Amino acid sequence: MTAEEKKWGMSTTALHAGYSPVPRDMTMFRSFVPPLIQSAIYPLDDIDHYTRIIEGLEPGYTYGRTRNPTIDVLQKRLAALEGGERAMLTPSGMHAVFALTYHLVRVGDEFVTSHMTYGEAYELFFHLAPEHMGITPRFVANPGDLEDWERQITPKTRFVWAETPSNPTLFVTDIAGLANIAHAHNLPLIVDNTLVTPCLQQPLELGADIVVQSLTKSLVGNGTIVGGAVIGSEELIKGVRKDLAYTGATMSPFDAWLALMSVETLSLRMARHSSNAEKVVAYLAQHPKVSRVNYPSLPDHPQHELAKRQMPNGFGGLLSFVVDGGKEGAVKVTNAFQMITIVPSFGTSRTIATHPATHTHHIMTPEEREAAGIFDGLIRLSVGLEDPEDIIDDLEQALDKL
């Protein structure tokens, strides 16, 4: 990240970081739009050219699995947006989770996290990691209690992991407070920042060491690609990249290019997602057939004041609400949507909904879901960019079916 890029605001960074349409090297072609370099191999000047590149003696590209010009632009832009030194793209958000786990821990090690975690990350942490990797997760039963986090840290702990706000219940973890605890034990704090993106929350600035993103969600925002990213220090990314080079994992240049095009409008989109969601939340909060709404703007949200400090520019487009009638009620409402589409994802320009208990978090036991606030009557709603009145009208007619 250049000194100039560090001074830019979020919207400018999303448009300019990592690429200039007027190259200083006039041997390069001019392109206003970052070019899509759809090439897996790159010609070398001579036999020693490869060695000079891989040893960092000169810039260049050798093989698409390790580096690609289009991917490099996106990595620089994401690092600048999150305020990190460097970023690494992965084929999916879940692969970013796996990459960090694979890099940071070894057989016999431990890490600390809570049940306020994306369903598939929960499966990796609490089932695949202990059963197939010999790694033990230390479970924080009350993630709102920083002392509970500290109690779970042992000499075998290698990192602390928090997803905030959490999917789908919008639990907000105190990043600065948790970073202080992790650092007191010389541990890195990893924050999954997928739900609100760097436009609304800056975990590294608050003290986190590593950020994970699923590009599939709000960062791209239109449901066209699957991708992930890890953002952190130069040393961390160098280590993760070295480990992952032998797993064959990489994002395609075309997907990276599509992501670059979408990131340009990220600030505008997140502002609209947030304002639309607040209008929808106000409607749902007063509805007689809705018993609970999860969104940080509500004064009765358990972490309302923390959320305002940690995300001063808005809370994004994801919310969840509990309807009467348990699972039967939630299914009836969701199936009645006309404009809103049932999709097990979030962060798209169109409003979409899912039933976490049977979709995204079905791998958790009923007891685990209830402990995380994922009740059978819970519907997750990802508020899009439509006119908010139209979103509310669709919710109204669906709730009338109860």
C-alpha positions in Angstrom: 0.0 0.0 0.0 1.5 3.3 -1.0 1.5 6.4 1.2 -1.0 8.0 -1.1 -3.4 5.1 -0.8 -3.2 5.3 3.0 -4.5 8.9 2.9 -7.5 8.0 0.6 -11.0 7.7 1.9 -12.9 4.4 1.5 -14.7 5.2 -1.7 -11.5 6.5 -3.4 -9.6 3.4 -2.2 -12.2 1.1 -3.7 -11.8 2.8 -7.0 -8.0 3.4 -7.2 -5.9 1.2 -4.9 -3.6 -1.2 -6.6 -4.0 0.1 -10.2 -3.3 3.3 -12.1 -4.8 3.7 -15.6 -1.7 5.7 -16.5 1.3 3.5 -16.0 4.7 5.1 -15.4 6.2 2.4 -17.5 5.2 3.5 -20.9 6.0 0.1 -22.4 2.7 -1.1 -20.8 -0.5 -0.6 -22.6 -3.0 2.0 -21.2 -6.3 0.7 -19.9 -8.8 2.7 -17.9 -10.3 -0.5 -16.5 -7.9 -3.0 -14.7 -7.3 -5.6 -17.4 -8.3 -9.2 -17.2 -5.1 -11.2 -17.7 -6.5 -14.7 -18.4 -3.2 -16.5 -18.5 -1.9 -19.5 -16.5 1.7 -19.3 -17.8 4.2 -16.4 -18.4 7.2 -16.4 -20.7 10.6 -16.0 -19.2 13.5 -14.0 -20.6 16.1 -16.7 -19.8 16.6 -19.7 -17.6 17.7 -17.6 -14.6 14.7 -15.3 -14.9 12.5 -17.8 -13.0 14.9 -17.9 -10.0 15.1 -14.1 -9.9 11.3 -13.8 -9.7 10.7 -16.5 -7.1 13.5 -15.2 -4.9 12.1 -11.7 -5.0 15.1 -10.2 -6.8 12.8 -8.7 -9.5 9.0 -8.4 -10.1 7.3 -10.8 -12.4 5.1 -13.8 -13.0 5.9 -17.4 -13.6 2.8 -19.6 -13.1 -0.9 -18.8 -12.5 -1.2 -20.8 -9.3 1.2 -18.5 -7.5 0.7 -15.1 -9.1 -1.5 -13.3 -11.7 -1.6 -9.6 -12.5 -5.4 -9.2 -12.2 -5.4 -11.1 -8.9 -2.6 -8.9 -7.7 -4.6 -5.8 -8.3 -7.5 -7.1 -6.3 -5.3 -8.3 -3.4 -3.7 -4.8 -3.2 -7.1 -3.2 -3.2 -8.5 -5.5 -0.5 -5.4 -4.9 1.7 -5.8 -1.1 1.3 -9.6 -1.3 2.2 -8.9 -3.3 5.3 -5.8 -1.4 6.3 -3.5 -4.4 6.1 -0.1 -4.8 4.6 -1.0 -7.6 2.3 -3.9 -9.8 1.2 -4.2 -13.2 -0.3 -7.1 -14.5 -2.4 -8.6 -17.9 -1.9 -11.1 -20.0 -4.0 -13.8 -19.4 -1.3 -14.5 -17.8 2.0 -14.4 -21.2 3.7 -11.0 -21.9 2.1 -9.7 -18.7 3.8 -10.9 -20.2 7.1 -9.1 -23.5 6.3 -6.0 -21.7 5.1 -5.5 -19.9 8.4 -6.2 -23.0 10.5 -3.8 -25.0 8.4 -1.1 -22.4 8.6 -1.3 -21.4 12.3 -1.9 -24.7 14.1 -0.4 -28.2 14.2 -1.5 -31.5 15.7 -2.1 -31.1 19.4 -2.6 -27.4 19.3 -5.7 -25.5 20.3 -7.6 -22.3 19.4 -10.4 -20.3 21.0 -13.7 -19.4 19.4 -17.4 -19.3 20.2 -20.7 -20.7 18.8 -21.4 -17.3 17.2 -19.9 -18.5 13.9 -21.0 -19.3 10.4 -22.4 -22.8 10.1 -19.7 -24.3 7.9 -16.9 -22.6 9.9 -18.5 -24.2 13.0 -18.3 -27.6 11.3 -14.7 -27.1 10.4 -13.8 -25.9 13.9 -15.8 -28.3 16.0 -15.8 -31.4 13.9 -13.3 -31.6 11.0 -10.4 -29.9 12.9 -10.5 -32.2 16.0 -11.4 -35.4 14.0 -9.1 -35.0 11.0 -6.4 -32.5 11.9 -5.9 -33.3 15.6 -6.6 -29.7 16.7 -8.8 -28.9 19.7 -11.2 -25.9 19.7 -11.8 -24.2 23.1 -15.4 -23.1 23.3 -16.5 -19.8 24.7 -20.0 -20.2 26.1 -20.6 -16.5 26.7 -18.8 -14.5 24.0 -20.1 -11.3 25.5 -17.9 -11.9 28.6 -14.3 -11.1 27.8 -13.2 -13.0 30.9 -14.8 -16.1 29.4 -12.6 -15.7 26.4 -9.5 -15.4 28.5 -10.4 -18.4 30.6 -10.3 -20.6 27.5 -6.7 -19.7 26.6 -4.1 -22.3 27.5 -0.4 -22.7 26.7 -1.5 -24.7 23.6 -3.7 -21.9 22.2 -2.4 -20.6 18.8 -5.1 -18.1 17.8 -8.4 -16.5 18.8 -11.2 -16.3 16.3 -14.3 -14.1 16.3 -17.0 -13.5 13.7 -18.6 -10.1 14.3 -21.3 -9.3 13.7 -22.2 -12.9 13.6 -24.4 -14.7 11.1 -27.3 -15.0 11.5 -28.0 -13.5 15.0 -26.0 -10.3 14.6 -24.0 -10.8 17.9 -21.3 -8.1 18.2 -18.0 -9.0 19.7 -15.8 -6.3 21.3 -12.8 -6.4 18.9 -10.6 -4.0 20.8 -11.2 -5.7 24.2 -10.7 -9.2 22.7 -7.5 -8.0 20.9 -6.1 -6.8 24.2 -6.7 -10.2 25.8 -5.2 -12.1 22.8 -2.1 -9.9 22.7 -1.6 -10.3 26.4 -1.0 -14.0 25.7 1.0 -13.3 22.5 -1.8 -14.6 20.3 -3.2 -13.3 17.0 -6.8 -12.3 16.9 -8.6 -13.3 13.7 -11.9 -11.5 12.8 -14.3 -12.6 10.1 -15.4 -9.2 8.7 -17.6 -10.6 6.0 -21.0 -9.4 7.2 -20.3 -5.6 7.2 -17.1 -5.3 5.1 -14.3 -2.8 5.7 -16.7 0.0 4.7 -18.5 -0.3 8.0 -16.0 -2.0 10.3 -12.2 -1.9 10.5 -11.0 -4.8 12.7 -7.3 -4.2 12.1 -7.6 -0.6 13.2 -9.4 -1.9 16.3 -6.6 -4.2 17.2 -7.2 -7.4 15.3 -4.2 -9.0 13.5 -5.9 -10.9 10.7 -9.1 -10.3 8.7 -11.1 -13.0 6.8 -13.5 -12.1 4.0 -15.9 -14.1 1.9 -16.0 -12.2 -1.4 -19.0 -14.2 -2.3 -21.1 -12.0 -0.1 -21.3 -8.2 0.2 -17.9 -7.4 -1.2 -18.9 -8.5 -4.7 -22.6 -8.2 -3.9 -24.3 -9.8 -7.0 -23.9 -13.5 -6.5 -21.6 -14.0 -9.5 -18.5 -15.5 -7.9 -17.3 -17.6 -5.0 -14.1 -16.4 -3.4 -12.4 -15.5 -0.2 -9.5 -13.4 1.2 -7.1 -13.3 4.1 -5.7 -9.9 5.0 -2.9 -9.2 7.5 0.9 -8.6 7.8 3.4 -9.1 5.1 4.9 -12.0 7.1 1.6 -13.7 7.7 0.5 -13.6 4.1 3.9 -14.8 2.9 3.6 -17.8 5.2 0.1 -18.7 4.3 0.8 -18.3 0.6 3.8 -20.7 1.0 1.7 -23.3 2.7 -1.2 -23.0 0.3 1.0 -23.2 -2.8 1.1 -27.0 -2.2 -2.6 -27.4 -1.9 -3.3 -26.1 -5.5 -5.8 -23.5 -4.3 -6.2 -20.3 -6.3 -8.9 -17.9 -7.5 -9.4 -17.6 -11.2 -8.3 -14.3 -12.9 -11.8 -13.9 -14.3 -13.4 -14.1 -10.8 -10.9 -11.6 -9.5 -11.7 -9.2 -12.3 -15.4 -9.5 -11.7 -14.7 -8.8 -8.0 -12.7 -5.7 -8.9 -15.6 -4.3 -10.9 -18.0 -4.8 -8.0 -15.7 -3.5 -5.3 -15.7 -0.1 -7.0 -19.3 0.5 -5.8 -18.9 -1.1 -2.3 -19.2 2.1 -0.3 -22.4 3.1 -2.1 -23.9 -0.3 -1.8 -23.1 -0.8 1.9 -24.7 2.6 2.7 -27.9 1.7 0.9 -28.0 -1.8 2.4 -27.7 -0.3 5.8 -30.4 2.4 5.3 -32.8 -0.1 3.7 -32.2 -2.6 6.5 -33.0 0.0 9.2 -36.3 0.8 7.5 -37.2 -3.0 7.3 -36.1 -3.5 11.0 -38.4 -0.6 12.1 -41.3 -2.3 10.3 -40.6 -5.8 11.7 -40.0 -4.6 15.2 -43.6 -3.4 15.5 -45.2 -6.4 13.7 -47.5 -8.4 16.0 -46.5 -11.8 14.4 -42.7 -11.1 14.9 -41.5 -11.9 18.4 -37.8 -10.9 18.0 -35.6 -8.9 15.6 -31.8 -9.1 15.5 -30.1 -6.0 14.3 -27.6 -3.7 16.1 -29.6 -0.4 15.4 -32.3 -1.5 17.8 -32.0 0.0 21.3 -32.7 -3.4 22.9 -30.0 -5.2 21.0 -27.6 -6.6 23.7 -24.6 -4.9 22.1 -26.3 -1.8 20.8 -23.8 0.7 22.3 -20.8 -1.4 21.4 -22.0 -1.7 17.8 -22.4 2.1 17.5 -18.8 2.6 18.6 -17.4 -0.3 16.5 -19.5 0.4 13.3 -20.3 4.1 13.4 -21.3 4.3 9.7 -24.0 1.6 9.7 -24.6 -2.1 10.3 -25.1 -3.6 6.8 -27.9 -5.4 5.2 -28.2 -8.6 7.2 -30.9 -9.1 9.8 -32.9 -11.9 11.3 -36.3 -12.2 12.9 -38.4 -14.8 14.7 -42.0 -15.4 13.7 -44.8 -17.1 15.5 -45.3 -20.8 15.0 -41.7 -22.1 15.1 -40.4 -23.9 12.1 -43.8 -24.2 10.5 -44.4 -20.5 10.8 -40.9 -19.6 9.4 -41.4 -22.0 6.4 -44.9 -20.6 5.7 -43.6 -17.0 5.7 -40.5 -17.7 3.6 -42.3 -19.8 1.1 -44.9 -17.0 0.6 -42.3 -14.4 -0.5 -42.9 -13.2 -4.0 -40.1 -10.7 -4.8 -37.7 -11.9 -2.1 -35.9 -15.1 -3.2 -34.9 -18.0 -1.0 -31.1 -18.3 -1.2 -28.7 -19.8 1.3 -26.3 -16.8 1.1 -26.4 -13.1 1.8 -25.0 -9.8 0.7 -26.5 -9.6 -2.8 -28.1 -6.5 -4.5 -31.4 -8.3 -4.4 -33.2 -9.1 -1.2 -32.9 -12.8 -0.3 -33.9 -14.9 2.6 -33.2 -18.3 4.2 -34.1 -20.5 7.1 -30.9 -21.0 9.0 -32.1 -24.0 11.1 -32.6 -26.1 7.9 -30.1 -24.4 5.6 -26.9 -22.6 6.7 -26.7 -24.0 10.3 -28.4 -27.4 9.8 -25.2 -29.2 10.8 -25.4 -27.8 14.3 -27.5 -29.8 16.8 -30.8 -28.3 18.0 -29.2 -27.6 21.4 -26.2 -25.8 19.7 -28.5 -23.7 17.5 -30.7 -22.7 20.5 -27.6 -21.7 22.5 -26.6 -19.5 19.5 -30.1 -18.0 19.3 -30.9 -19.8 16.0 -34.4 -20.7 16.8 -36.7 -22.8 14.5 -38.8 -19.7 13.9 -35.8 -17.6 12.8 -35.7 -16.2 9.3 -32.5 -14.6 8.0 -33.1 -11.7 5.6 -30.4 -10.1 3.5 -31.8 -6.7 2.6 -31.0 -5.6 -0.9 -30.9 -2.4 -2.9 -34.6 -2.3 -4.0 -36.9 0.5 -2.9 -37.5 -0.3 0.8 -41.2 0.1 0.5 -41.3 -2.9 -2.0 -39.3 -5.1 0.4 -41.7 -4.2 3.2 -44.7 -4.9 1.0 -43.4 -8.4 0.3 -42.8 -9.0 4.0 -46.3 -7.7 4.8 -48.1 -10.1 2.4 -46.0 -13.1 3.5 -46.5 -12.4 7.2 -50.3 -12.1 6.5 -50.2 -15.8 5.7 -49.5 -16.7 9.4 
